């Protein structure tokens, strides 16, 4: 895989992994709460660490399996993340017990930044792993892409200039993320 193809793939994975970040930004924006830059930096600093962990694990494992096997592992992990994103956003709420009462959002501080960082980083580990298990040369491109897109997506979702995005993408961000990750996963083996 050449560097341009690797760069494009890392950015698609970065965007797909962070559409939930955009949803968080939109949720706060609809309540007229601004996520400060330092809070966004802490959230994505945690994302950087988890992505680095996932990419190094993927890079290490890629030395022990064949290239075709690595592509299938990457495909399965990305598709699983995509399916989980679709399930948790659309199917699980319909089959689970009645929803819990809505909690009031407050302006996030250090504690909320760490909690959001950990919650939003779950997909970063798997995305970083799957991106590098098939293409071990793209560790830093993947880490920087996922981290950079994480920061950008929270900022975009929370930006007053993008209110139309909340109407367009708001409740469909999990749908878009799920299908994007499944598409990238399928591309790994095609």
ChimeraX commands (.cxc) that place a marker at each C-alpha (Angstrom):
marker #1 position 0.00,0.00,0.00 radius 0.5
marker #1 position 1.52,3.34,-0.98 radius 0.5
marker #1 position 1.62,6.33,1.38 radius 0.5
marker #1 position -1.33,8.15,-0.24 radius 0.5
marker #1 position -3.59,5.12,-0.01 radius 0.5
marker #1 position -2.45,4.57,3.58 radius 0.5
marker #1 position -3.10,8.24,4.39 radius 0.5
marker #1 position -6.62,8.16,2.88 radius 0.5
marker #1 position -7.45,4.90,4.69 radius 0.5
marker #1 position -6.17,6.28,8.01 radius 0.5
marker #1 position -8.30,9.41,7.58 radius 0.5
marker #1 position -11.42,7.37,6.77 radius 0.5
marker #1 position -10.80,5.29,9.87 radius 0.5
marker #1 position -10.15,8.50,11.83 radius 0.5
marker #1 position -13.43,10.02,10.70 radius 0.5
marker #1 position -15.42,6.82,11.24 radius 0.5
marker #1 position -13.94,6.31,14.68 radius 0.5
marker #1 position -14.82,9.83,15.75 radius 0.5
marker #1 position -18.33,10.47,14.48 radius 0.5
marker #1 position -19.45,9.69,18.04 radius 0.5
marker #1 position -17.22,12.62,19.12 radius 0.5
marker #1 position -19.25,14.82,16.79 radius 0.5
marker #1 position -22.41,13.51,18.42 radius 0.5
marker #1 position -21.05,14.47,21.85 radius 0.5
marker #1 position -20.22,17.95,20.58 radius 0.5
marker #1 position -23.71,18.27,19.11 radius 0.5
marker #1 position -25.32,17.11,22.36 radius 0.5
marker #1 position -23.51,19.82,24.31 radius 0.5
marker #1 position -24.13,22.42,21.59 radius 0.5
marker #1 position -27.88,21.82,21.62 radius 0.5
marker #1 position -27.81,22.71,25.34 radius 0.5
marker #1 position -25.73,25.83,24.55 radius 0.5
marker #1 position -22.73,24.41,26.43 radius 0.5
marker #1 position -19.30,25.04,24.94 radius 0.5
marker #1 position -16.64,22.36,25.29 radius 0.5
marker #1 position -13.47,24.29,26.07 radius 0.5
marker #1 position -10.34,23.59,24.05 radius 0.5
marker #1 position -8.46,22.19,27.06 radius 0.5
marker #1 position -11.32,19.74,27.75 radius 0.5
marker #1 position -11.26,18.65,24.10 radius 0.5
marker #1 position -7.47,18.26,24.35 radius 0.5
marker #1 position -7.76,16.01,27.43 radius 0.5
marker #1 position -10.45,13.89,25.77 radius 0.5
marker #1 position -8.29,13.42,22.68 radius 0.5
marker #1 position -5.08,13.03,24.67 radius 0.5
marker #1 position -6.68,9.94,26.18 radius 0.5
marker #1 position -7.75,8.98,22.66 radius 0.5
marker #1 position -4.14,9.37,21.49 radius 0.5
marker #1 position -2.91,6.98,24.20 radius 0.5
marker #1 position -5.56,4.35,23.50 radius 0.5
marker #1 position -5.02,4.58,19.75 radius 0.5
marker #1 position -1.28,4.21,20.25 radius 0.5
marker #1 position -1.92,1.11,22.36 radius 0.5
marker #1 position -4.16,-0.37,19.66 radius 0.5
marker #1 position -1.80,0.44,16.79 radius 0.5
marker #1 position 1.22,-1.06,18.53 radius 0.5
marker #1 position -0.74,-4.20,19.35 radius 0.5
marker #1 position -1.80,-4.42,15.70 radius 0.5
marker #1 position 1.74,-3.81,14.51 radius 0.5
marker #1 position 3.10,-6.51,16.80 radius 0.5
marker #1 position 0.50,-9.07,15.78 radius 0.5
marker #1 position 1.03,-8.30,12.08 radius 0.5
marker #1 position 4.51,-9.85,12.35 radius 0.5
marker #1 position 3.00,-13.22,13.28 radius 0.5
marker #1 position 0.22,-13.63,10.73 radius 0.5
marker #1 position 0.18,-13.57,6.95 radius 0.5
marker #1 position -0.78,-10.46,4.98 radius 0.5
marker #1 position -4.07,-12.05,3.89 radius 0.5
marker #1 position -4.83,-13.09,7.47 radius 0.5
marker #1 position -4.02,-9.58,8.69 radius 0.5
marker #1 position -6.42,-8.05,6.16 radius 0.5
marker #1 position -9.18,-10.41,7.31 radius 0.5
marker #1 position -8.51,-9.57,10.97 radius 0.5
marker #1 position -8.67,-5.85,10.13 radius 0.5
marker #1 position -11.89,-6.39,8.16 radius 0.5
marker #1 position -13.52,-8.32,10.99 radius 0.5
marker #1 position -12.52,-5.82,13.68 radius 0.5
marker #1 position -13.70,-2.77,11.68 radius 0.5
marker #1 position -16.94,-4.47,10.66 radius 0.5
marker #1 position -17.53,-5.52,14.29 radius 0.5
marker #1 position -17.07,-1.92,15.45 radius 0.5
marker #1 position -19.45,-0.75,12.71 radius 0.5
marker #1 position -22.09,-3.36,13.59 radius 0.5
marker #1 position -21.73,-2.55,17.31 radius 0.5
marker #1 position -22.17,1.15,16.54 radius 0.5
marker #1 position -25.37,0.40,14.61 radius 0.5
marker #1 position -26.63,-2.02,17.28 radius 0.5
marker #1 position -25.99,0.27,20.24 radius 0.5
marker #1 position -27.61,3.27,18.58 radius 0.5
marker #1 position -30.62,1.70,16.90 radius 0.5
marker #1 position -31.39,-1.85,18.00 radius 0.5
marker #1 position -30.41,-1.91,21.68 radius 0.5
marker #1 position -32.64,1.03,22.68 radius 0.5
marker #1 position -35.63,-0.73,21.11 radius 0.5
marker #1 position -35.11,-4.10,22.82 radius 0.5
marker #1 position -33.85,-2.96,26.23 radius 0.5
marker #1 position -35.83,-1.88,29.27 radius 0.5
marker #1 position -37.37,1.59,29.36 radius 0.5
marker #1 position -34.77,4.32,28.93 radius 0.5
marker #1 position -33.26,5.92,32.01 radius 0.5
marker #1 position -34.28,9.48,32.76 radius 0.5
marker #1 position -32.35,12.08,30.80 radius 0.5
marker #1 position -29.58,13.67,32.82 radius 0.5
marker #1 position -28.86,17.36,32.63 radius 0.5
marker #1 position -25.64,18.27,30.87 radius 0.5
marker #1 position -23.28,20.64,32.63 radius 0.5
marker #1 position -20.20,22.38,31.32 radius 0.5
marker #1 position -17.54,19.64,31.31 radius 0.5
marker #1 position -14.54,19.93,33.61 radius 0.5
marker #1 position -11.52,17.71,34.25 radius 0.5
marker #1 position -13.51,14.75,35.62 radius 0.5
marker #1 position -15.99,14.82,32.72 radius 0.5
marker #1 position -13.13,15.21,30.22 radius 0.5
marker #1 position -11.46,12.06,31.54 radius 0.5
marker #1 position -14.75,10.13,31.55 radius 0.5
marker #1 position -15.62,11.27,28.03 radius 0.5
marker #1 position -12.07,10.51,26.89 radius 0.5
marker #1 position -12.28,6.95,28.19 radius 0.5
marker #1 position -15.77,6.39,26.81 radius 0.5
marker #1 position -14.99,7.79,23.37 radius 0.5
marker #1 position -11.65,5.93,23.17 radius 0.5
marker #1 position -13.08,2.43,23.11 radius 0.5
marker #1 position -13.32,2.45,19.34 radius 0.5
marker #1 position -9.85,4.02,19.04 radius 0.5
marker #1 position -8.15,0.89,20.37 radius 0.5
marker #1 position -9.95,-1.40,17.93 radius 0.5
marker #1 position -9.65,1.02,15.00 radius 0.5
marker #1 position -5.93,1.54,15.61 radius 0.5
marker #1 position -5.44,-2.21,15.93 radius 0.5
marker #1 position -7.29,-3.05,12.74 radius 0.5
marker #1 position -5.60,-0.29,10.73 radius 0.5
marker #1 position -2.09,-1.46,11.61 radius 0.5
marker #1 position -2.59,-5.21,11.73 radius 0.5
marker #1 position -3.02,-5.09,7.96 radius 0.5
marker #1 position -0.61,-2.20,7.27 radius 0.5
marker #1 position 2.09,-1.98,9.93 radius 0.5
marker #1 position 3.84,0.96,8.25 radius 0.5
marker #1 position 0.97,3.31,9.04 radius 0.5
marker #1 position 1.19,3.36,12.88 radius 0.5
marker #1 position 1.85,7.09,13.32 radius 0.5
marker #1 position -0.39,8.15,10.45 radius 0.5
marker #1 position -3.24,6.19,12.04 radius 0.5
marker #1 position -2.60,7.52,15.55 radius 0.5
marker #1 position -2.37,11.13,14.39 radius 0.5
marker #1 position -5.40,10.79,12.13 radius 0.5
marker #1 position -7.66,9.30,14.79 radius 0.5
marker #1 position -6.48,11.81,17.41 radius 0.5
marker #1 position -6.72,14.79,15.06 radius 0.5
marker #1 position -10.15,13.84,13.78 radius 0.5
marker #1 position -11.29,13.28,17.36 radius 0.5
marker #1 position -10.44,16.87,18.27 radius 0.5
marker #1 position -11.91,18.25,15.04 radius 0.5
marker #1 position -15.16,16.29,15.37 radius 0.5
marker #1 position -15.85,17.48,18.93 radius 0.5
marker #1 position -15.09,21.04,17.85 radius 0.5
marker #1 position -17.31,20.73,14.75 radius 0.5
marker #1 position -20.19,19.24,16.68 radius 0.5
marker #1 position -19.90,21.90,19.37 radius 0.5
marker #1 position -19.40,24.82,16.98 radius 0.5
marker #1 position -22.18,27.37,16.65 radius 0.5
marker #1 position -21.38,27.70,12.94 radius 0.5
marker #1 position -22.50,24.16,12.28 radius 0.5
marker #1 position -25.96,24.00,13.77 radius 0.5
marker #1 position -27.24,22.62,10.46 radius 0.5
marker #1 position -24.98,19.60,11.04 radius 0.5
marker #1 position -26.87,18.74,14.21 radius 0.5
marker #1 position -30.10,18.58,12.23 radius 0.5
marker #1 position -28.47,16.66,9.38 radius 0.5
marker #1 position -26.14,14.29,11.23 radius 0.5
marker #1 position -27.40,14.40,14.83 radius 0.5
marker #1 position -29.39,11.21,15.20 radius 0.5
marker #1 position -27.71,9.56,12.20 radius 0.5
marker #1 position -24.07,9.91,13.33 radius 0.5
marker #1 position -23.98,6.29,14.57 radius 0.5
marker #1 position -25.51,5.12,11.30 radius 0.5
marker #1 position -22.90,7.01,9.27 radius 0.5
marker #1 position -20.06,5.81,11.52 radius 0.5
marker #1 position -21.23,2.20,11.40 radius 0.5
marker #1 position -21.49,2.05,7.63 radius 0.5
marker #1 position -18.23,3.96,7.11 radius 0.5
marker #1 position -16.31,1.52,9.34 radius 0.5
marker #1 position -17.96,-1.50,7.72 radius 0.5
marker #1 position -17.06,-0.09,4.29 radius 0.5
marker #1 position -13.43,0.48,5.28 radius 0.5
marker #1 position -13.33,-3.02,6.76 radius 0.5
marker #1 position -14.63,-4.59,3.55 radius 0.5
marker #1 position -12.12,-2.53,1.58 radius 0.5
marker #1 position -9.32,-4.22,3.56 radius 0.5
marker #1 position -10.06,-7.58,1.89 radius 0.5
marker #1 position -11.29,-6.42,-1.53 radius 0.5
marker link #1:1,2 radius 0.2
marker link #1:2,3 radius 0.2
marker link #1:3,4 radius 0.2
marker link #1:4,5 radius 0.2
marker link #1:5,6 radius 0.2
marker link #1:6,7 radius 0.2
marker link #1:7,8 radius 0.2
marker link #1:8,9 radius 0.2
marker link #1:9,10 radius 0.2
marker link #1:10,11 radius 0.2
marker link #1:11,12 radius 0.2
marker link #1:12,13 radius 0.2
marker link #1:13,14 radius 0.2
marker link #1:14,15 radius 0.2
marker link #1:15,16 radius 0.2
marker link #1:16,17 radius 0.2
marker link #1:17,18 radius 0.2
marker link #1:18,19 radius 0.2
marker link #1:19,20 radius 0.2
marker link #1:20,21 radius 0.2
marker link #1:21,22 radius 0.2
marker link #1:22,23 radius 0.2
marker link #1:23,24 radius 0.2
marker link #1:24,25 radius 0.2
marker link #1:25,26 radius 0.2
marker link #1:26,27 radius 0.2
marker link #1:27,28 radius 0.2
marker link #1:28,29 radius 0.2
marker link #1:29,30 radius 0.2
marker link #1:30,31 radius 0.2
marker link #1:31,32 radius 0.2
marker link #1:32,33 radius 0.2
marker link #1:33,34 radius 0.2
marker link #1:34,35 radius 0.2
marker link #1:35,36 radius 0.2
marker link #1:36,37 radius 0.2
marker link #1:37,38 radius 0.2
marker link #1:38,39 radius 0.2
marker link #1:39,40 radius 0.2
marker link #1:40,41 radius 0.2
marker link #1:41,42 radius 0.2
marker link #1:42,43 radius 0.2
marker link #1:43,44 radius 0.2
marker link #1:44,45 radius 0.2
marker link #1:45,46 radius 0.2
marker link #1:46,47 radius 0.2
marker link #1:47,48 radius 0.2
marker link #1:48,49 radius 0.2
marker link #1:49,50 radius 0.2
marker link #1:50,51 radius 0.2
marker link #1:51,52 radius 0.2
marker link #1:52,53 radius 0.2
marker link #1:53,54 radius 0.2
marker link #1:54,55 radius 0.2
marker link #1:55,56 radius 0.2
marker link #1:56,57 radius 0.2
marker link #1:57,58 radius 0.2
marker link #1:58,59 radius 0.2
marker link #1:59,60 radius 0.2
marker link #1:60,61 radius 0.2
marker link #1:61,62 radius 0.2
marker link #1:62,63 radius 0.2
marker link #1:63,64 radius 0.2
marker link #1:64,65 radius 0.2
marker link #1:65,66 radius 0.2
marker link #1:66,67 radius 0.2
marker link #1:67,68 radius 0.2
marker link #1:68,69 radius 0.2
marker link #1:69,70 radius 0.2
marker link #1:70,71 radius 0.2
marker link #1:71,72 radius 0.2
marker link #1:72,73 radius 0.2
marker link #1:73,74 radius 0.2
marker link #1:74,75 radius 0.2
marker link #1:75,76 radius 0.2
marker link #1:76,77 radius 0.2
marker link #1:77,78 radius 0.2
marker link #1:78,79 radius 0.2
marker link #1:79,80 radius 0.2
marker link #1:80,81 radius 0.2
marker link #1:81,82 radius 0.2
marker link #1:82,83 radius 0.2
marker link #1:83,84 radius 0.2
marker link #1:84,85 radius 0.2
marker link #1:85,86 radius 0.2
marker link #1:86,87 radius 0.2
marker link #1:87,88 radius 0.2
marker link #1:88,89 radius 0.2
marker link #1:89,90 radius 0.2
marker link #1:90,91 radius 0.2
marker link #1:91,92 radius 0.2
marker link #1:92,93 radius 0.2
marker link #1:93,94 radius 0.2
marker link #1:94,95 radius 0.2
marker link #1:95,96 radius 0.2
marker link #1:96,97 radius 0.2
marker link #1:97,98 radius 0.2
marker link #1:98,99 radius 0.2
marker link #1:99,100 radius 0.2
marker link #1:100,101 radius 0.2
marker link #1:101,102 radius 0.2
marker link #1:102,103 radius 0.2
marker link #1:103,104 radius 0.2
marker link #1:104,105 radius 0.2
marker link #1:105,106 radius 0.2
marker link #1:106,107 radius 0.2
marker link #1:107,108 radius 0.2
marker link #1:108,109 radius 0.2
marker link #1:109,110 radius 0.2
marker link #1:110,111 radius 0.2
marker link #1:111,112 radius 0.2
marker link #1:112,113 radius 0.2
marker link #1:113,114 radius 0.2
marker link #1:114,115 radius 0.2
marker link #1:115,116 radius 0.2
marker link #1:116,117 radius 0.2
marker link #1:117,118 radius 0.2
marker link #1:118,119 radius 0.2
marker link #1:119,120 radius 0.2
marker link #1:120,121 radius 0.2
marker link #1:121,122 radius 0.2
marker link #1:122,123 radius 0.2
marker link #1:123,124 radius 0.2
marker link #1:124,125 radius 0.2
marker link #1:125,126 radius 0.2
marker link #1:126,127 radius 0.2
marker link #1:127,128 radius 0.2
marker link #1:128,129 radius 0.2
marker link #1:129,130 radius 0.2
marker link #1:130,131 radius 0.2
marker link #1:131,132 radius 0.2
marker link #1:132,133 radius 0.2
marker link #1:133,134 radius 0.2
marker link #1:134,135 radius 0.2
marker link #1:135,136 radius 0.2
marker link #1:136,137 radius 0.2
marker link #1:137,138 radius 0.2
marker link #1:138,139 radius 0.2
marker link #1:139,140 radius 0.2
marker link #1:140,141 radius 0.2
marker link #1:141,142 radius 0.2
marker link #1:142,143 radius 0.2
marker link #1:143,144 radius 0.2
marker link #1:144,145 radius 0.2
marker link #1:145,146 radius 0.2
marker link #1:146,147 radius 0.2
marker link #1:147,148 radius 0.2
marker link #1:148,149 radius 0.2
marker link #1:149,150 radius 0.2
marker link #1:150,151 radius 0.2
marker link #1:151,152 radius 0.2
marker link #1:152,153 radius 0.2
marker link #1:153,154 radius 0.2
marker link #1:154,155 radius 0.2
marker link #1:155,156 radius 0.2
marker link #1:156,157 radius 0.2
marker link #1:157,158 radius 0.2
marker link #1:158,159 radius 0.2
marker link #1:159,160 radius 0.2
marker link #1:160,161 radius 0.2
marker link #1:161,162 radius 0.2
marker link #1:162,163 radius 0.2
marker link #1:163,164 radius 0.2
marker link #1:164,165 radius 0.2
marker link #1:165,166 radius 0.2
marker link #1:166,167 radius 0.2
marker link #1:167,168 radius 0.2
marker link #1:168,169 radius 0.2
marker link #1:169,170 radius 0.2
marker link #1:170,171 radius 0.2
marker link #1:171,172 radius 0.2
marker link #1:172,173 radius 0.2
marker link #1:173,174 radius 0.2
marker link #1:174,175 radius 0.2
marker link #1:175,176 radius 0.2
marker link #1:176,177 radius 0.2
marker link #1:177,178 radius 0.2
marker link #1:178,179 radius 0.2
marker link #1:179,180 radius 0.2
marker link #1:180,181 radius 0.2
marker link #1:181,182 radius 0.2
marker link #1:182,183 radius 0.2
marker link #1:183,184 radius 0.2
marker link #1:184,185 radius 0.2
marker link #1:185,186 radius 0.2
marker link #1:186,187 radius 0.2
marker link #1:187,188 radius 0.2
marker link #1:188,189 radius 0.2
marker link #1:189,190 radius 0.2
view
